[in-house]
Amino acid sequence: MDPISVARYGLMAASASLEASAQRTAQAGGDGSVDLASEAVTQIEAKHQFSANLGVIKVADEMWRDLLSLQDVRGKR
């Protein structure tokens, strides 16, 4: 499996986690049925997971661009 596919799956998982936590937080009625501290931690974790996976995609993109650039330079010789 290539890194971009893994990172894309990670982005989707982080997004789903954030959305579920946001829905639980929005439905909290102030009666203590939802642990807001736990939801805040879940949302922060999802944010970091999203950022990390996005970083993987950016690095992979840079690597492909550099590889194609090198290939183009060799082709012009």
Residue pairs with C-beta under 8 A, 6 or more apart in sequence:
3 56
3 60
4 56
4 57
4 60
6 56
7 53
7 54
7 56
7 57
7 60
8 53
8 57
10 49
10 50
10 52
10 53
10 56
11 50
11 53
11 54
11 57
13 49
14 46
14 47
14 49
14 50
14 53
15 46
15 50
17 42
17 45
17 46
17 49
18 42
18 43
18 46
18 47
18 50
21 39
21 42
21 43
21 46
22 43
24 34
24 39
25 34
25 36
25 39
25 43
27 34
28 34
28 36
28 39
